[in-house]
Amino acid sequence: MNFVIIGAGSAGVRAAETLRDADPAAVITLVSGEPGEPYSRMAIPYILSGAIDEDGARQRRSHHHFEALRVRYLNRVATRVHAGPTGGQVDLDDGTRLDYDRLLVATGSSPVLPPIPGTDLPGVVTCWTLDDARRIAARLAPGVRVVMLGAGFVAGVCMKPLVASGARLSVVAGRSGQILRSMMTPAGSRMLQRWLESRGVEVITTGRTQGIEPGPCLVMDQRRIAADLIILATGVSSNVSFLEGTGAEIRSGVVIDEHMRTTVPCVYAAGDVAQGRDFSTGEWVVHALQPTATEHGRVAALNMAGEDLPYRGSLSMNVLDTVGLISHTFGLWQGLPDGEATEVADDAHFLYTRLCFDADRLIGAITIGHPHHVGAIRGLIQSRRHLGAWKDRLMQDPQMVMEAFVDLNQA
Ligand SMILES: Cc1cc2nc3c(=O)[nH]c(=O)nc-3n(C[C@H](O)[C@H](O)[C@H](O)COP(=O)(O)OP(=O)(O)OC[C@H]3O[C@@H](n4cnc5c(N)ncnc54)[C@H](O)[C@@H]3O)c2cc1C
């Protein structure tokens, strides 16, 4: 078999390793659109804080990892896929062409720039690649003025190293008026916002951003913010342009089935680029999380190698360290329209717990400041355990979740 993997992030790397395990004789080619060895985007905040250097961001320690696995590793951009009924070809940006029997698309996503003038000015960067991390790190110093446009997950994970560097940080939340809206209730967001403000971060939740002027200077309708650095964290879109003309169905990501097959014969997709199955709902969504990407890569590879392995779905779970305050978001944290939910907040101590139920099963949760509850909550959701009498007790006191977990396990 001749396997080609486009994309050397978590999904692509795990797929290459799994394919080699499954098929010792196969020809495997792993194509990375970026220079250097495969690295983990998750490491970027740790590079910014100086906790690790670039070497520590590499996905595999050995410089000879892929050579030892007999995986051909190419630093090239795929520009086009020619798909046929039993295989096809991939065009690369150096004019060469790779034949494949099975192709894995694991190209992740790229930042979407906001539709305002000035995003290409000096001092304006995204926070997505190792190269972005280098550019940000080069400017960080005590007193430096940093404006972050966007207040989602990626902005959230990057705030800690920015604050730790001594930079003066302003975060512009955009029109939603709420930080971390995709993973927090309004009450949870307000708590995290208060925490950020108590750590000296300015959080701007009103006003419209009109553009960026040289300086750079962020121009809003009611104020201007002069900065040394403006970081754009305003969302991402899937890297799929090279699939044009293949007939691959694309929605919020590449549409796949339970065996990670796209709508094109012999072409599979995995990771952030793919709409994989969600554990909680059974629906097909982009999770944009590293554990999901890794598991996608493994399952896709086994199916490409001829196994029949349906993907059971990944639990959406975000862990966030917002400048020292740890929060977790699990599964269906918004709750069901006709389901029950309970929440308890201790504003003075920045503690918050929300649990959501489907009848007597726990299906979603948010915690702020309670890292010790994580294993219990995850266990109860993933096991789809009937809580019985514990359901009402948890509705009254969600903090009892650890006791419920232990008691149910012992029973
Ligand atoms: C700053 C930051 C912090 C994060 N922190 C966390 C975290 O704490 N926890 C968590 O779960 N997730 C985190 N994530 C998200 C996580 O990094 C992604 O979910 C994960 O990287 C997805 O893996 P992937 O393999 O699908 O895609 P990616 O890691 O994005 O890899 C895609 C690969 O495809 C390549 N590529 C793209 N287009 C082409 C092309 N045309 N030709 C060839 N190659 C191409 C790219 O160069 C890259 O090698 C973070 C992301 C960022 C940016």
The ligand as an SDF file (V2000), in Angstrom:
LIG
                    3D

 53 58  0  0  0  0  0  0  0  0999 V2000
   -1.6330   28.4920   20.7310 C   0  0  0  0  0  0  0  0  0  0  0  0
   -2.4430   27.2200   20.7470 C   0  0  0  0  0  0  0  0  0  0  0  0
   -2.6310   26.5550   21.9480 C   0  0  0  0  0  0  0  0  0  0  0  0
   -3.3950   25.3790   21.9780 C   0  0  0  0  0  0  0  0  0  0  0  0
   -3.5800   24.7540   23.1700 N   0  0  0  0  0  0  0  0  0  0  0  0
   -4.3020   23.6290   23.2150 C   0  0  0  0  0  0  0  0  0  0  0  0
   -4.5130   22.9550   24.4500 C   0  0  0  0  0  0  0  0  0  0  0  0
   -4.0730   23.3920   25.5070 O   0  0  0  0  0  0  0  0  0  0  0  0
   -5.2430   21.8010   24.4270 N   0  0  0  0  0  0  0  0  0  0  0  0
   -5.7430   21.2830   23.2770 C   0  0  0  0  0  0  0  0  0  0  0  0
   -6.3770   20.2240   23.3040 O   0  0  0  0  0  0  0  0  0  0  0  0
   -5.5710   21.9040   22.0940 N   0  0  0  0  0  0  0  0  0  0  0  0
   -4.8670   23.0620   22.0420 C   0  0  0  0  0  0  0  0  0  0  0  0
   -4.6920   23.7070   20.8450 N   0  0  0  0  0  0  0  0  0  0  0  0
   -5.3250   23.1240   19.6460 C   0  0  0  0  0  0  0  0  0  0  0  0
   -4.4550   22.0040   19.0950 C   0  0  0  0  0  0  0  0  0  0  0  0
   -3.1700   22.5010   18.8890 O   0  0  0  0  0  0  0  0  0  0  0  0
   -5.0720   21.4740   17.8080 C   0  0  0  0  0  0  0  0  0  0  0  0
   -6.3320   20.9210   18.1070 O   0  0  0  0  0  0  0  0  0  0  0  0
   -4.1770   20.4130   17.1600 C   0  0  0  0  0  0  0  0  0  0  0  0
   -2.9510   20.9710   16.7970 O   0  0  0  0  0  0  0  0  0  0  0  0
   -4.8610   19.8140   15.9410 C   0  0  0  0  0  0  0  0  0  0  0  0
   -4.0040   18.9090   15.3220 O   0  0  0  0  0  0  0  0  0  0  0  0
   -4.1030   18.6180   13.7630 P   0  0  0  0  0  0  0  0  0  0  0  0
   -3.0850   17.5770   13.4990 O   0  0  0  0  0  0  0  0  0  0  0  0
   -5.4980   18.3610   13.3880 O   0  0  0  0  0  0  0  0  0  0  0  0
   -3.7230   20.0030   13.0590 O   0  0  0  0  0  0  0  0  0  0  0  0
   -2.4470   20.9090   13.1960 P   0  0  0  0  0  0  0  0  0  0  0  0
   -1.7110   20.6810   14.4660 O   0  0  0  0  0  0  0  0  0  0  0  0
   -2.9200   22.2940   12.9220 O   0  0  0  0  0  0  0  0  0  0  0  0
   -1.5010   20.4130   12.0110 O   0  0  0  0  0  0  0  0  0  0  0  0
   -1.8260   20.6240   10.6830 C   0  0  0  0  0  0  0  0  0  0  0  0
   -0.6400   20.2820    9.8120 C   0  0  0  0  0  0  0  0  0  0  0  0
   -1.0300   20.3980    8.4520 O   0  0  0  0  0  0  0  0  0  0  0  0
   -0.0570   21.1520    7.7450 C   0  0  0  0  0  0  0  0  0  0  0  0
   -0.6840   21.7030    6.5500 N   0  0  0  0  0  0  0  0  0  0  0  0
   -1.7140   22.5770    6.4540 C   0  0  0  0  0  0  0  0  0  0  0  0
   -2.0200   22.7910    5.1400 N   0  0  0  0  0  0  0  0  0  0  0  0
   -1.1620   22.0270    4.4220 C   0  0  0  0  0  0  0  0  0  0  0  0
   -0.9830   21.8100    3.0280 C   0  0  0  0  0  0  0  0  0  0  0  0
   -1.7480   22.3960    2.0990 N   0  0  0  0  0  0  0  0  0  0  0  0
    0.0180   20.9800    2.6440 N   0  0  0  0  0  0  0  0  0  0  0  0
    0.8080   20.3420    3.5530 C   0  0  0  0  0  0  0  0  0  0  0  0
    0.6580   20.5130    4.8880 N   0  0  0  0  0  0  0  0  0  0  0  0
   -0.3220   21.3340    5.2980 C   0  0  0  0  0  0  0  0  0  0  0  0
    0.4470   22.1310    8.7740 C   0  0  0  0  0  0  0  0  0  0  0  0
    1.6700   22.6870    8.3940 O   0  0  0  0  0  0  0  0  0  0  0  0
    0.5540   21.2090    9.9850 C   0  0  0  0  0  0  0  0  0  0  0  0
    1.7210   20.4220    9.8910 O   0  0  0  0  0  0  0  0  0  0  0  0
   -3.9450   24.8760   20.7780 C   0  0  0  0  0  0  0  0  0  0  0  0
   -3.7400   25.5440   19.5630 C   0  0  0  0  0  0  0  0  0  0  0  0
   -3.0030   26.7110   19.5550 C   0  0  0  0  0  0  0  0  0  0  0  0
   -2.8090   27.4370   18.2540 C   0  0  0  0  0  0  0  0  0  0  0  0
  1  2  1  0
  2  3  1  0
  2 52  2  0
  3  4  2  0
  4  5  1  0
  4 50  1  0
  5  6  2  0
  6  7  1  0
  6 13  1  0
  7  8  2  0
  7  9  1  0
  9 10  1  0
 10 11  2  0
 10 12  1  0
 12 13  2  0
 13 14  1  0
 14 15  1  0
 14 50  1  0
 15 16  1  0
 16 17  1  0
 16 18  1  0
 18 19  1  0
 18 20  1  0
 20 21  1  0
 20 22  1  0
 22 23  1  0
 23 24  1  0
 24 25  2  0
 24 26  1  0
 24 27  1  0
 27 28  1  0
 28 29  2  0
 28 30  1  0
 28 31  1  0
 31 32  1  0
 32 33  1  0
 33 34  1  0
 33 48  1  0
 34 35  1  0
 35 36  1  0
 35 46  1  0
 36 37  1  0
 36 45  1  0
 37 38  2  0
 38 39  1  0
 39 40  1  0
 39 45  2  0
 40 41  1  0
 40 42  2  0
 42 43  1  0
 43 44  2  0
 44 45  1  0
 46 47  1  0
 46 48  1  0
 48 49  1  0
 50 51  2  0
 51 52  1  0
 52 53  1  0
M  END
$$$$
